[in-house]
Amino acid sequence: MKIHRFDDVQVGDELPEWVTAPVTRHTLGLYAGASGDYNPLHIDIDFARQAGMPDVFAHGMLSMAYLGRLLTNWVEQSAIRSYSVRFLAITHIGDKVSCRATIADKFVDKGEKQVLLNLTTRNQAGEMKLQGQAVIALS
């Protein structure tokens, strides 16, 4: 069981970074099946090239799911009060997705102790792909 105490975390603390294996075509095919998102830009190289892209690229929601994994590696899913991201750049085949979270604020909302996390994903070159926030309840 994952237990994190409000009094044990401070603004500026970082969660343990979570880095994925390189994104592959196989990964995209599996994600398409699991999510039901069969957009050909993500799985059909001919279609992607006709659209002006050099290759297929990862679903934005795949990187958001990776960030979700970072969160649930830290707390139970039921502790997540909100979670949102902005998509900044394309994640390409071969990119390793590095997920990071930093505690930006600690507060109490309706008697519940919570933290605000700033979230990012970057590739192996340090290029930011997603940026977001999550609110997590802590005991």
N, CA, C and O atoms as a GROMACS GRO file, in nm:
protein
  556
    1MET      N    1   0.084  -0.119   0.000
    1MET     CA    2   0.000   0.000   0.000
    1MET      C    3   0.088   0.124   0.000
    1MET      O    4   0.190   0.128   0.070
    2LYS      N    5   0.050   0.223  -0.077
    2LYS     CA    6   0.125   0.346  -0.089
    2LYS      C    7   0.072   0.447   0.011
    2LYS      O    8  -0.045   0.485   0.006
    3ILE      N    9   0.157   0.491   0.101
    3ILE     CA   10   0.114   0.589   0.201
    3ILE      C   11   0.214   0.704   0.200
    3ILE      O   12   0.334   0.683   0.218
    4HIS      N   13   0.165   0.823   0.179
    4HIS     CA   14   0.249   0.942   0.184
    4HIS      C   15   0.181   1.043   0.273
    4HIS      O   16   0.063   1.075   0.256
    5ARG      N   17   0.256   1.093   0.367
    5ARG     CA   18   0.201   1.186   0.464
    5ARG      C   19   0.225   1.330   0.420
    5ARG      O   20   0.333   1.366   0.373
    6PHE      N   21   0.122   1.409   0.436
    6PHE     CA   22   0.125   1.551   0.403
    6PHE      C   23   0.240   1.621   0.472
    6PHE      O   24   0.308   1.705   0.413
    7ASP      N   25   0.263   1.586   0.601
    7ASP     CA   26   0.367   1.652   0.679
    7ASP      C   27   0.508   1.613   0.637
    7ASP      O   28   0.605   1.679   0.674
    8ASP      N   29   0.521   1.506   0.559
    8ASP     CA   30   0.654   1.457   0.518
    8ASP      C   31   0.700   1.512   0.383
    8ASP      O   32   0.813   1.486   0.342
    9VAL      N   33   0.614   1.587   0.314
    9VAL     CA   34   0.653   1.643   0.184
    9VAL      C   35   0.659   1.794   0.193
    9VAL      O   36   0.587   1.856   0.272
   10GLN      N   37   0.746   1.853   0.112
   10GLN     CA   38   0.764   1.998   0.112
   10GLN      C   39   0.752   2.051  -0.031
   10GLN      O   40   0.776   1.979  -0.128
   11VAL      N   41   0.715   2.178  -0.043
   11VAL     CA   42   0.714   2.243  -0.173
   11VAL      C   43   0.856   2.236  -0.229
   11VAL      O   44   0.953   2.265  -0.159
   12GLY      N   45   0.867   2.197  -0.353
   12GLY     CA   46   0.996   2.181  -0.418
   12GLY      C   47   1.044   2.037  -0.424
   12GLY      O   48   1.133   2.004  -0.502
   13ASP      N   49   0.986   1.949  -0.341
   13ASP     CA   50   1.021   1.807  -0.347
   13ASP      C   51   0.983   1.751  -0.483
   13ASP      O   52   0.882   1.790  -0.542
   14GLU      N   53   1.064   1.658  -0.532
   14GLU     CA   54   1.035   1.591  -0.659
   14GLU      C   55   1.001   1.445  -0.634
   14GLU      O   56   1.061   1.379  -0.549
   15LEU      N   57   0.904   1.395  -0.709
   15LEU     CA   58   0.874   1.252  -0.707
   15LEU      C   59   0.986   1.180  -0.782
   15LEU      O   60   1.053   1.242  -0.864
   16PRO      N   61   1.006   1.053  -0.755
   16PRO     CA   62   1.106   0.978  -0.832
   16PRO      C   63   1.070   0.981  -0.981
   16PRO      O   64   0.957   0.952  -1.019
   17GLU      N   65   1.167   1.017  -1.063
   17GLU     CA   66   1.147   1.023  -1.208
   17GLU      C   67   1.112   0.884  -1.260
   17GLU      O   68   1.161   0.784  -1.210
   18TRP      N   69   1.025   0.880  -1.362
   18TRP     CA   70   0.989   0.754  -1.426
   18TRP      C   71   1.019   0.768  -1.574
   18TRP      O   72   0.967   0.858  -1.639
   19VAL      N   73   1.103   0.679  -1.628
   19VAL     CA   74   1.145   0.686  -1.768
   19VAL      C   75   1.099   0.559  -1.839
   19VAL      O   76   1.118   0.448  -1.788
   20THR      N   77   1.040   0.576  -1.956
   20THR     CA   78   0.990   0.462  -2.033
   20THR      C   79   1.100   0.404  -2.121
   20THR      O   80   1.205   0.465  -2.140
   21ALA      N   81   1.074   0.287  -2.172
   21ALA     CA   82   1.156   0.232  -2.280
   21ALA      C   83   1.129   0.318  -2.404
   21ALA      O   84   1.029   0.389  -2.409
   22PRO      N   85   1.216   0.311  -2.504
   22PRO     CA   86   1.188   0.388  -2.627
   22PRO      C   87   1.052   0.350  -2.687
   22PRO      O   88   1.013   0.233  -2.687
   23VAL      N   89   0.981   0.450  -2.736
   23VAL     CA   90   0.852   0.428  -2.802
   23VAL      C   91   0.877   0.354  -2.933
   23VAL      O   92   0.963   0.392  -3.013
   24THR      N   93   0.802   0.247  -2.954
   24THR     CA   94   0.816   0.166  -3.075
   24THR      C   95   0.683   0.161  -3.150
   24THR      O   96   0.579   0.200  -3.098
   25ARG      N   97   0.688   0.112  -3.271
   25ARG     CA   98   0.564   0.091  -3.348
   25ARG      C   99   0.475  -0.010  -3.275
   25ARG      O  100   0.353   0.002  -3.274
   26HIS      N  101   0.538  -0.109  -3.216
   26HIS     CA  102   0.464  -0.209  -3.140
   26HIS      C  103   0.388  -0.142  -3.025
   26HIS      O  104   0.271  -0.171  -3.002
   27THR      N  105   0.456  -0.052  -2.953
   27THR     CA  106   0.392   0.022  -2.844
   27THR      C  107   0.269   0.097  -2.896
   27THR      O  108   0.163   0.094  -2.833
   28LEU      N  109   0.285   0.163  -3.010
   28LEU     CA  110   0.173   0.241  -3.065
   28LEU      C  111   0.057   0.150  -3.106
   28LEU      O  112  -0.059   0.185  -3.086
   29GLY      N  113   0.088   0.034  -3.162
   29GLY     CA  114  -0.017  -0.060  -3.199
   29GLY      C  115  -0.091  -0.111  -3.076
   29GLY      O  116  -0.214  -0.119  -3.076
   30LEU      N  117  -0.017  -0.146  -2.972
   30LEU     CA  118  -0.081  -0.192  -2.849
   30LEU      C  119  -0.166  -0.082  -2.786
   30LEU      O  120  -0.277  -0.108  -2.740
   31TYR      N  121  -0.114   0.042  -2.786
   31TYR     CA  122  -0.189   0.152  -2.726
   31TYR      C  123  -0.316   0.179  -2.809
   31TYR      O  124  -0.422   0.204  -2.752
   32ALA      N  125  -0.304   0.174  -2.940
   32ALA     CA  126  -0.423   0.195  -3.025
   32ALA      C  127  -0.531   0.094  -2.989
   32ALA      O  128  -0.648   0.131  -2.976
   33GLY      N  129  -0.493  -0.032  -2.973
   33GLY     CA  130  -0.591  -0.135  -2.938
   33GLY      C  131  -0.651  -0.114  -2.800
   33GLY      O  132  -0.771  -0.131  -2.781
   34ALA      N  133  -0.568  -0.076  -2.705
   34ALA     CA  134  -0.616  -0.058  -2.568
   34ALA      C  135  -0.705   0.065  -2.555
   34ALA      O  136  -0.802   0.064  -2.480
   35SER      N  137  -0.671   0.171  -2.629
   35SER     CA  138  -0.744   0.298  -2.615
   35SER      C  139  -0.859   0.311  -2.714
   35SER      O  140  -0.951   0.390  -2.693
   36GLY      N  141  -0.855   0.233  -2.822
   36GLY     CA  142  -0.954   0.249  -2.927
   36GLY      C  143  -0.923   0.365  -3.021
   36GLY      O  144  -1.005   0.400  -3.105
   37ASP      N  145  -0.804   0.425  -3.006
   37ASP     CA  146  -0.763   0.538  -3.090
   37ASP      C  147  -0.679   0.485  -3.206
   37ASP      O  148  -0.558   0.467  -3.193
   38TYR      N  149  -0.744   0.461  -3.318
   38TYR     CA  150  -0.678   0.408  -3.436
   38TYR      C  151  -0.648   0.517  -3.539
   38TYR      O  152  -0.645   0.489  -3.659
   39ASN      N  153  -0.626   0.638  -3.494
   39ASN     CA  154  -0.591   0.746  -3.586
   39ASN      C  155  -0.471   0.701  -3.668
   39ASN      O  156  -0.368   0.667  -3.611
   40PRO      N  157  -0.482   0.700  -3.801
   40PRO     CA  158  -0.374   0.648  -3.884
   40PRO      C  159  -0.243   0.726  -3.873
   40PRO      O  160  -0.138   0.674  -3.911
   41LEU      N  161  -0.245   0.849  -3.823
   41LEU     CA  162  -0.120   0.922  -3.802
   41LEU      C  163  -0.029   0.850  -3.703
   41LEU      O  164   0.093   0.871  -3.703
   42HIS      N  165  -0.087   0.766  -3.620
   42HIS     CA  166  -0.010   0.697  -3.517
   42HIS      C  167   0.029   0.554  -3.554
   42HIS      O  168   0.115   0.495  -3.489
   43ILE      N  169  -0.034   0.499  -3.658
   43ILE     CA  170  -0.008   0.357  -3.687
   43ILE      C  171   0.017   0.325  -3.834
   43ILE      O  172   0.056   0.213  -3.867
   44ASP      N  173  -0.005   0.421  -3.923
   44ASP     CA  174   0.008   0.395  -4.068
   44ASP      C  175   0.112   0.491  -4.126
   44ASP      O  176   0.083   0.609  -4.147
   45ILE      N  177   0.232   0.440  -4.152
   45ILE     CA  178   0.340   0.526  -4.200
   45ILE      C  179   0.306   0.592  -4.333
   45ILE      O  180   0.342   0.708  -4.355
   46ASP      N  181   0.238   0.521  -4.423
   46ASP     CA  182   0.200   0.581  -4.552
   46ASP      C  183   0.108   0.700  -4.531
   46ASP      O  184   0.125   0.804  -4.593
   47PHE      N  185   0.010   0.684  -4.444
   47PHE     CA  186  -0.084   0.793  -4.414
   47PHE      C  187  -0.008   0.910  -4.352
   47PHE      O  188  -0.030   1.025  -4.389
   48ALA      N  189   0.080   0.881  -4.256
   48ALA     CA  190   0.156   0.987  -4.189
   48ALA      C  191   0.240   1.065  -4.290
   48ALA      O  192   0.248   1.187  -4.284
   49ARG      N  193   0.302   0.994  -4.383
   49ARG     CA  194   0.385   1.062  -4.485
   49ARG      C  195   0.299   1.146  -4.579
   49ARG      O  196   0.340   1.255  -4.618
   50GLN      N  197   0.181   1.096  -4.615
   50GLN     CA  198   0.091   1.176  -4.699
   50GLN      C  199   0.047   1.303  -4.627
   50GLN      O  200   0.016   1.403  -4.692
   51ALA      N  201   0.044   1.298  -4.495
   51ALA     CA  202   0.006   1.416  -4.415
   51ALA      C  203   0.125   1.508  -4.390
   51ALA      O  204   0.112   1.608  -4.321
   52GLY      N  205   0.243   1.473  -4.446
   52GLY     CA  206   0.359   1.559  -4.432
   52GLY      C  207   0.451   1.526  -4.316
   52GLY      O  208   0.544   1.601  -4.288
   53MET      N  209   0.425   1.416  -4.249
   53MET     CA  210   0.509   1.375  -4.137
   53MET      C  211   0.614   1.275  -4.187
   53MET      O  212   0.586   1.200  -4.281
   54PRO      N  213   0.731   1.273  -4.128
   54PRO     CA  214   0.832   1.176  -4.172
   54PRO      C  215   0.802   1.033  -4.129
   54PRO      O  216   0.852   0.938  -4.189
   55ASP      N  217   0.719   1.016  -4.025
   55ASP     CA  218   0.688   0.884  -3.972
   55ASP      C  219   0.565   0.896  -3.883
   55ASP      O  220   0.517   1.006  -3.858
   56VAL      N  221   0.516   0.783  -3.836
   56VAL     CA  222   0.409   0.786  -3.736
   56VAL      C  223   0.467   0.843  -3.607
   56VAL      O  224   0.589   0.850  -3.591
   57PHE      N  225   0.380   0.883  -3.516
   57PHE     CA  226   0.426   0.938  -3.389
   57PHE      C  227   0.328   0.898  -3.280
   57PHE      O  228   0.216   0.856  -3.308
   58ALA      N  229   0.372   0.912  -3.156
   58ALA     CA  230   0.294   0.864  -3.042
   58ALA      C  231   0.167   0.944  -3.022
   58ALA      O  232   0.161   1.064  -3.050
   59HIS      N  233   0.065   0.876  -2.974
   59HIS     CA  234  -0.058   0.940  -2.930
   59HIS      C  235  -0.022   1.033  -2.813
   59HIS      O  236   0.055   0.994  -2.725
   60GLY      N  237  -0.076   1.152  -2.812
   60GLY     CA  238  -0.054   1.240  -2.698
   60GLY      C  239  -0.102   1.178  -2.568
   60GLY      O  240  -0.040   1.196  -2.463
   61MET      N  241  -0.212   1.106  -2.576
   61MET     CA  242  -0.268   1.044  -2.456
   61MET      C  243  -0.179   0.932  -2.403
   61MET      O  244  -0.191   0.895  -2.286
   62LEU      N  245  -0.091   0.875  -2.486
   62LEU     CA  246   0.003   0.775  -2.437
   62LEU      C  247   0.099   0.840  -2.338
   62LEU      O  248   0.126   0.784  -2.232
   63SER      N  249   0.151   0.956  -2.373
   63SER     CA  250   0.240   1.026  -2.279
   63SER      C  251   0.165   1.070  -2.154
   63SER      O  252   0.222   1.070  -2.045
   64MET      N  253   0.039   1.107  -2.170
   64MET     CA  254  -0.041   1.142  -2.052
   64MET      C  255  -0.059   1.018  -1.964
   64MET      O  256  -0.058   1.028  -1.841
   65ALA      N  257  -0.076   0.903  -2.026
   65ALA     CA  258  -0.088   0.779  -1.949
   65ALA      C  259   0.042   0.748  -1.876
   65ALA      O  260   0.040   0.701  -1.762
   66TYR      N  261   0.156   0.775  -1.940
   66TYR     CA  262   0.284   0.756  -1.871
   66TYR      C  263   0.292   0.846  -1.747
   66TYR      O  264   0.339   0.802  -1.642
   67LEU      N  265   0.248   0.971  -1.759
   67LEU     CA  266   0.246   1.059  -1.642
   67LEU      C  267   0.152   1.004  -1.535
   67LEU      O  268   0.182   1.012  -1.416
   68GLY      N  269   0.040   0.949  -1.578
   68GLY     CA  270  -0.052   0.886  -1.483
   68GLY      C  271   0.016   0.772  -1.408
   68GLY      O  272  -0.009   0.752  -1.289
   69ARG      N  273   0.101   0.697  -1.477
   69ARG     CA  274   0.176   0.589  -1.412
   69ARG      C  275   0.271   0.646  -1.308
   69ARG      O  276   0.286   0.588  -1.200
   70LEU      N  277   0.335   0.758  -1.339
   70LEU     CA  278   0.421   0.823  -1.239
   70LEU      C  279   0.341   0.854  -1.113
   70LEU      O  280   0.388   0.830  -1.002
   71LEU      N  281   0.221   0.907  -1.130
   71LEU     CA  282   0.136   0.941  -1.015
   71LEU      C  283   0.097   0.817  -0.937
   71LEU      O  284   0.106   0.817  -0.814
   72THR      N  285   0.054   0.712  -1.006
   72THR     CA  286   0.008   0.592  -0.934
   72THR      C  287   0.122   0.508  -0.882
   72THR      O  288   0.100   0.416  -0.804
   73ASN      N  289   0.245   0.536  -0.923
   73ASN     CA  290   0.360   0.476  -0.858
   73ASN      C  291   0.382   0.541  -0.721
   73ASN      O  292   0.447   0.482  -0.634
   74TRP      N  293   0.330   0.662  -0.701
   74TRP     CA  294   0.349   0.738  -0.578
   74TRP      C  295   0.231   0.724  -0.482
   74TRP      O  296   0.251   0.708  -0.362
   75VAL      N  297   0.110   0.730  -0.535
   75VAL     CA  298  -0.012   0.720  -0.452
   75VAL      C  299  -0.113   0.628  -0.519
   75VAL      O  300  -0.101   0.596  -0.638
   76GLU      N  301  -0.211   0.587  -0.442
   76GLU     CA  302  -0.322   0.510  -0.500
   76GLU      C  303  -0.400   0.600  -0.596
   76GLU      O  304  -0.406   0.722  -0.577
   77GLN      N  305  -0.459   0.540  -0.696
   77GLN     CA  306  -0.537   0.616  -0.794
   77GLN      C  307  -0.647   0.697  -0.727
   77GLN      O  308  -0.679   0.807  -0.772
   78SER      N  309  -0.705   0.645  -0.621
   78SER     CA  310  -0.815   0.714  -0.552
   78SER      C  311  -0.772   0.844  -0.487
   78SER      O  312  -0.858   0.925  -0.449
   79ALA      N  313  -0.641   0.868  -0.472
   79ALA     CA  314  -0.592   0.992  -0.412
   79ALA      C  315  -0.581   1.106  -0.513
   79ALA      O  316  -0.559   1.221  -0.475
   80ILE      N  317  -0.596   1.076  -0.642
   80ILE     CA  318  -0.585   1.178  -0.746
   80ILE      C  319  -0.716   1.256  -0.754
   80ILE      O  320  -0.821   1.198  -0.784
   81ARG      N  321  -0.709   1.385  -0.726
   81ARG     CA  322  -0.829   1.470  -0.728
   81ARG      C  323  -0.849   1.540  -0.862
   81ARG      O  324  -0.962   1.561  -0.904
   82SER      N  325  -0.740   1.575  -0.929
   82SER     CA  326  -0.749   1.633  -1.064
   82SER      C  327  -0.617   1.607  -1.134
   82SER      O  328  -0.513   1.587  -1.072
   83TYR      N  329  -0.626   1.609  -1.268
   83TYR     CA  330  -0.509   1.578  -1.349
   83TYR      C  331  -0.534   1.637  -1.487
   83TYR      O  332  -0.633   1.603  -1.552
   84SER      N  333  -0.445   1.725  -1.532
   84SER     CA  334  -0.462   1.785  -1.664
   84SER      C  335  -0.325   1.814  -1.725
   84SER      O  336  -0.226   1.832  -1.653
   85VAL      N  337  -0.320   1.818  -1.858
   85VAL     CA  338  -0.196   1.848  -1.928
   85VAL      C  339  -0.223   1.934  -2.050
   85VAL      O  340  -0.336   1.943  -2.099
   86ARG      N  341  -0.115   1.996  -2.098
   86ARG     CA  342  -0.113   2.063  -2.229
   86ARG      C  343  -0.014   1.986  -2.315
   86ARG      O  344   0.095   1.952  -2.269
   87PHE      N  345  -0.052   1.959  -2.436
   87PHE     CA  346   0.036   1.890  -2.530
   87PHE      C  347   0.121   1.995  -2.599
   87PHE      O  348   0.068   2.087  -2.661
   88LEU      N  349   0.254   1.982  -2.588
   88LEU     CA  350   0.345   2.085  -2.639
   88LEU      C  351   0.416   2.045  -2.766
   88LEU      O  352   0.441   2.130  -2.852
   89ALA      N  353   0.451   1.917  -2.780
   89ALA     CA  354   0.528   1.873  -2.897
   89ALA      C  355   0.505   1.724  -2.919
   89ALA      O  356   0.459   1.652  -2.830
   90ILE      N  357   0.537   1.680  -3.038
   90ILE     CA  358   0.518   1.541  -3.078
   90ILE      C  359   0.624   1.453  -3.014
   90ILE      O  360   0.741   1.488  -3.008
   91THR      N  361   0.580   1.336  -2.966
   91THR     CA  362   0.671   1.232  -2.919
   91THR      C  363   0.690   1.134  -3.034
   91THR      O  364   0.594   1.076  -3.084
   92HIS      N  365   0.815   1.118  -3.075
   92HIS     CA  366   0.847   1.039  -3.194
   92HIS      C  367   0.885   0.895  -3.160
   92HIS      O  368   0.917   0.863  -3.045
   93ILE      N  369   0.881   0.810  -3.261
   93ILE     CA  370   0.932   0.673  -3.249
   93ILE      C  371   1.077   0.683  -3.200
   93ILE      O  372   1.155   0.764  -3.250
   94GLY      N  373   1.111   0.601  -3.102
   94GLY     CA  374   1.247   0.601  -3.047
   94GLY      C  375   1.267   0.690  -2.927
   94GLY      O  376   1.366   0.678  -2.856
   95ASP      N  377   1.172   0.782  -2.903
   95ASP     CA  378   1.185   0.869  -2.786
   95ASP      C  379   1.165   0.789  -2.657
   95ASP      O  380   1.075   0.705  -2.648
   96LYS      N  381   1.249   0.816  -2.560
   96LYS     CA  382   1.226   0.769  -2.423
   96LYS      C  383   1.153   0.883  -2.353
   96LYS      O  384   1.197   0.998  -2.359
   97VAL      N  385   1.044   0.852  -2.288
   97VAL     CA  386   0.964   0.954  -2.221
   97VAL      C  387   1.003   0.960  -2.074
   97VAL      O  388   0.987   0.863  -2.000
   98SER      N  389   1.055   1.074  -2.034
   98SER     CA  390   1.094   1.096  -1.895
   98SER      C  391   0.984   1.177  -1.826
   98SER      O  392   0.954   1.289  -1.866
   99CYS      N  393   0.924   1.118  -1.723
   99CYS     CA  394   0.812   1.180  -1.652
   99CYS      C  395   0.860   1.233  -1.518
   99CYS      O  396   0.926   1.163  -1.441
  100ARG      N  397   0.826   1.360  -1.490
  100ARG     CA  398   0.870   1.423  -1.365
  100ARG      C  399   0.754   1.498  -1.302
  100ARG      O  400   0.664   1.547  -1.370
  101ALA      N  401   0.760   1.506  -1.170
  101ALA     CA  402   0.660   1.580  -1.093
  101ALA      C  403   0.729   1.649  -0.977
  101ALA      O  404   0.814   1.591  -0.909
  102THR      N  405   0.691   1.775  -0.954
  102THR     CA  406   0.745   1.855  -0.844
  102THR      C  407   0.629   1.910  -0.763
  102THR      O  408   0.530   1.958  -0.819
  103ILE      N  409   0.641   1.905  -0.631
  103ILE     CA  410   0.537   1.960  -0.545
  103ILE      C  411   0.545   2.113  -0.553
  103ILE      O  412   0.646   2.173  -0.516
  104ALA      N  413   0.437   2.174  -0.601
  104ALA     CA  414   0.432   2.318  -0.621
  104ALA      C  415   0.361   2.390  -0.507
  104ALA      O  416   0.385   2.508  -0.484
  105ASP      N  417   0.273   2.318  -0.435
  105ASP     CA  418   0.196   2.382  -0.327
  105ASP      C  419   0.140   2.274  -0.236
  105ASP      O  420   0.116   2.161  -0.278
  106LYS      N  421   0.120   2.311  -0.111
  106LYS     CA  422   0.052   2.227  -0.012
  106LYS      C  423  -0.064   2.309   0.042
  106LYS      O  424  -0.047   2.428   0.071
  107PHE      N  425  -0.182   2.248   0.057
  107PHE     CA  426  -0.297   2.323   0.105
  107PHE      C  427  -0.402   2.227   0.160
  107PHE      O  428  -0.392   2.105   0.144
  108VAL      N  429  -0.501   2.283   0.224
  108VAL     CA  430  -0.613   2.206   0.275
  108VAL      C  431  -0.738   2.257   0.205
  108VAL      O  432  -0.765   2.377   0.204
  109ASP      N  433  -0.814   2.165   0.146
  109ASP     CA  434  -0.937   2.199   0.076
  109ASP      C  435  -1.051   2.120   0.138
  109ASP      O  436  -1.053   1.997   0.133
  110LYS      N  437  -1.146   2.190   0.197
  110LYS     CA  438  -1.262   2.126   0.264
  110LYS      C  439  -1.217   2.020   0.364
  110LYS      O  440  -1.276   1.912   0.373
  111GLY      N  441  -1.112   2.052   0.437
  111GLY     CA  442  -1.062   1.963   0.540
  111GLY      C  443  -0.968   1.853   0.492
  111GLY      O  444  -0.916   1.777   0.573
  112GLU      N  445  -0.946   1.844   0.361
  112GLU     CA  446  -0.859   1.740   0.305
  112GLU      C  447  -0.722   1.799   0.272
  112GLU      O  448  -0.713   1.901   0.203
  113LYS      N  449  -0.616   1.734   0.320
  113LYS     CA  450  -0.479   1.778   0.291
  113LYS      C  451  -0.443   1.736   0.149
  113LYS      O  452  -0.457   1.620   0.110
  114GLN      N  453  -0.395   1.834   0.071
  114GLN     CA  454  -0.366   1.809  -0.069
  114GLN      C  455  -0.236   1.876  -0.110
  114GLN      O  456  -0.189   1.970  -0.046
  115VAL      N  457  -0.177   1.824  -0.218
  115VAL     CA  458  -0.061   1.888  -0.280
  115VAL      C  459  -0.091   1.910  -0.427
  115VAL      O  460  -0.162   1.832  -0.491
  116LEU      N  461  -0.035   2.018  -0.479
  116LEU     CA  462  -0.041   2.048  -0.622
  116LEU      C  463   0.093   2.008  -0.682
  116LEU      O  464   0.198   2.050  -0.633
  117LEU      N  465   0.090   1.928  -0.786
  117LEU     CA  466   0.211   1.885  -0.854
  117LEU      C  467   0.220   1.951  -0.991
  117LEU      O  468   0.121   1.959  -1.063
  118ASN      N  469   0.339   1.999  -1.026
  118ASN     CA  470   0.368   2.040  -1.162
  118ASN      C  471   0.429   1.920  -1.233
  118ASN      O  472   0.521   1.858  -1.181
  119LEU      N  473   0.378   1.888  -1.351
  119LEU     CA  474   0.415   1.767  -1.424
  119LEU      C  475   0.478   1.802  -1.558
  119LEU      O  476   0.439   1.899  -1.622
  120THR      N  477   0.574   1.720  -1.600
  120THR     CA  478   0.632   1.735  -1.733
  120THR      C  479   0.671   1.599  -1.788
  120THR      O  480   0.700   1.506  -1.714
  121THR      N  481   0.670   1.590  -1.921
  121THR     CA  482   0.740   1.482  -1.989
  121THR      C  483   0.840   1.547  -2.083
  121THR      O  484   0.815   1.653  -2.141
  122ARG      N  485   0.954   1.479  -2.096
  122ARG     CA  486   1.059   1.523  -2.189
  122ARG      C  487   1.114   1.399  -2.259
  122ARG      O  488   1.104   1.288  -2.208
  123ASN      N  489   1.172   1.421  -2.376
  123ASN     CA  490   1.239   1.310  -2.442
  123ASN      C  491   1.385   1.306  -2.396
  123ASN      O  492   1.426   1.385  -2.311
  124GLN      N  493   1.462   1.214  -2.452
  124GLN     CA  494   1.601   1.195  -2.411
  124GLN      C  495   1.689   1.316  -2.442
  124GLN      O  496   1.796   1.330  -2.384
  125ALA      N  497   1.646   1.405  -2.532
  125ALA     CA  498   1.720   1.527  -2.563
  125ALA      C  499   1.678   1.643  -2.472
  125ALA      O  500   1.731   1.754  -2.484
  126GLY      N  501   1.584   1.617  -2.382
  126GLY     CA  502   1.540   1.722  -2.290
  126GLY      C  503   1.428   1.808  -2.344
  126GLY      O  504   1.389   1.905  -2.279
  127GLU      N  505   1.374   1.776  -2.462
  127GLU     CA  506   1.265   1.855  -2.521
  127GLU      C  507   1.135   1.824  -2.449
  127GLU      O  508   1.095   1.708  -2.438
  128MET      N  509   1.069   1.929  -2.399
  128MET     CA  510   0.943   1.910  -2.327
  128MET      C  511   0.832   1.873  -2.425
  128MET      O  512   0.816   1.936  -2.529
  129LYS      N  513   0.756   1.769  -2.389
  129LYS     CA  514   0.648   1.720  -2.473
  129LYS      C  515   0.511   1.749  -2.413
  129LYS      O  516   0.417   1.783  -2.485
  130LEU      N  517   0.498   1.734  -2.281
  130LEU     CA  518   0.375   1.764  -2.210
  130LEU      C  519   0.408   1.846  -2.087
  130LEU      O  520   0.518   1.836  -2.031
  131GLN      N  521   0.312   1.927  -2.046
  131GLN     CA  522   0.323   2.002  -1.921
  131GLN      C  523   0.186   2.002  -1.857
  131GLN      O  524   0.085   2.024  -1.925
  132GLY      N  525   0.180   1.978  -1.727
  132GLY     CA  526   0.050   1.974  -1.663
  132GLY      C  527   0.056   1.988  -1.513
  132GLY      O  528   0.159   2.025  -1.455
  133GLN      N  529  -0.058   1.958  -1.451
  133GLN     CA  530  -0.069   1.965  -1.307
  133GLN      C  531  -0.162   1.855  -1.257
  133GLN      O  532  -0.247   1.804  -1.330
  134ALA      N  533  -0.141   1.818  -1.132
  134ALA     CA  534  -0.229   1.723  -1.066
  134ALA      C  535  -0.246   1.767  -0.921
  134ALA      O  536  -0.154   1.822  -0.861
  135VAL      N  537  -0.363   1.742  -0.867
  135VAL     CA  538  -0.388   1.763  -0.725
  135VAL      C  539  -0.406   1.626  -0.663
  135VAL      O  540  -0.485   1.544  -0.710
  136ILE      N  541  -0.330   1.603  -0.555
  136ILE     CA  542  -0.326   1.473  -0.487
  136ILE      C  543  -0.362   1.490  -0.341
  136ILE      O  544  -0.311   1.581  -0.274
  137ALA      N  545  -0.449   1.404  -0.291
  137ALA     CA  546  -0.484   1.403  -0.149
  137ALA      C  547  -0.383   1.318  -0.073
  137ALA      O  548  -0.349   1.208  -0.117
  138LEU      N  549  -0.336   1.368   0.040
  138LEU     CA  550  -0.243   1.296   0.126
  138LEU      C  551  -0.298   1.289   0.266
  138LEU      O  552  -0.378   1.374   0.306
  139SER      N  553  -0.257   1.189   0.340
  139SER     CA  554  -0.303   1.176   0.478
  139SER      C  555  -0.222   1.265   0.571
  139SER      O  556  -0.247   1.267   0.692
   0.00000   0.00000   0.00000
